Amino acid sequence: MGAQQNDISSSHGSLVKLKRLYLQSVPAGSIAFDALVPVGRVDWGFQDRLYNTILSKDATPYQPADAYTRRFLKFLIACLERNLAEDEELHDSILTLYSNLMSKPDSLSDATMPTFITYLLPANKPPYRGRGEEGDDTEVVISERKSVLSADGHTGSRTWEAALALGEYFLSATLPGSKRIPQCRVLELGAGTGFTSILLSKMGARYVLATDGDERVCDAIQRNINLNGRRNNISVSQLLWGTSQEDSPIYTEPWDLIIGGDITYDVRDLSDLVFTLKKLLVANRRAGAKVIISATVRNEITLSEFNTELSAAELNFEVREVSETGRQIWFYGNDTPIRIYTISLE
Ligand SMILES: C[S@@+](CC[C@H](N)C(=O)[O-])C[C@H]1O[C@@H](n2cnc3c(N)ncnc32)[C@H](O)[C@@H]1O
């Protein structure tokens, strides 16, 4: 009984990790399945838990695309087979799921088709929930496309690595100053899929406004907010950086935090972005507002141009690298450096 209990609890951590990988649709070929199953001791009970907690429709209402699940199962089944305990066999529910998917047409393999990606939150996240709010606070579900550009040519249809790094920053780091997320009114610029805004809403922010310059992206953010249950502390508005919308009421509302993930990639937009950041910081000087931006370093020259624009606007900034150990909660490659900027007036 004791040994069996040990087996169940040690497999629990592996199952949680497999679930995280599966729901985030991490490429199946890159998953070290053998490290996540009991080596040489896979039995019916383990496979039953695997099926019931990860693969069955009851376990995860927002399933990954069929094409992804099929590939995930292909690698998983091969691994289970290699590690079956003596006299054990493959679970019929897992095999049936795989064979059903094999006989389905491959409609969702196209990278431009939207698919559900679920980002599980760490189990130790404090439970925050406002009055009248619904939805699961243990995850953020996003409908997104894998492709870099949407068919309409914008970059807001997928959640970028910088947004995941920004989310990890808010889950693990202390905010500059004495404020905590539940005390903050947060404005997100270039919100894309709305991932970070929805995360902060689930972390109990007083209020979050997700903005993007592209109206179709804003419509998609609203759909993603709806996917995550009714919430009173989040909404969406269109905002293009720079002078073209400098009369927007967003500039007169109070903000404690202004945030953005992967919004520093186009050198042509940097002066408009810095104009918007400065205007917001000046308007919220008394509240000691701060800007937190997470920047993927694709091109050092672009970021050094961003630094130059910030200095020219007399904004203070600190930069810190997201180290490999910072990439703990969700799965995103560490080939490209990511930097977190903290920007303020003083
Ligand atoms: C690379 S995506 C990042 C999206 C999201 N923050 C993330 O990290 O997943 C950049 C986003 O900024 C928006 N954007 C680009 N230029 C903009 C501008 N001048 N004003 C407002 N939004 C802009 C795009 O529509 C897009 O959604």
The ligand as a Gaussian input file, in Angstrom:
#p B3LYP/6-31G(d) Opt

LIG

0 1
 C        4.133000      41.091000     -31.478000
 S        2.487000      41.475000     -31.034000
 C        2.534000      41.236000     -29.284000
 C        1.194000      40.884000     -28.738000
 C        1.174000      40.523000     -27.251000
 N        1.573000      41.629000     -26.423000
 C        2.076000      39.350000     -26.998000
 O        3.210000      39.531000     -26.537000
 O        1.664000      38.210000     -27.278000
 C        2.425000      43.260000     -31.137000
 C        1.040000      43.843000     -30.908000
 O        1.156000      45.271000     -30.901000
 C        0.133000      45.840000     -31.700000
 N        0.656000      47.095000     -32.262000
 C        1.662000      47.215000     -33.156000
 N        1.868000      48.530000     -33.448000
 C        0.986000      49.243000     -32.712000
 C        0.694000      50.630000     -32.562000
 N        1.388000      51.546000     -33.266000
 N       -0.278000      51.006000     -31.700000
 C       -0.949000      50.068000     -30.993000
 N       -0.752000      48.732000     -31.097000
 C        0.201000      48.319000     -31.950000
 C       -0.145000      44.789000     -32.768000
 O       -1.472000      44.919000     -33.300000
 C        0.044000      43.478000     -32.008000
 O       -1.141000      43.009000     -31.436000

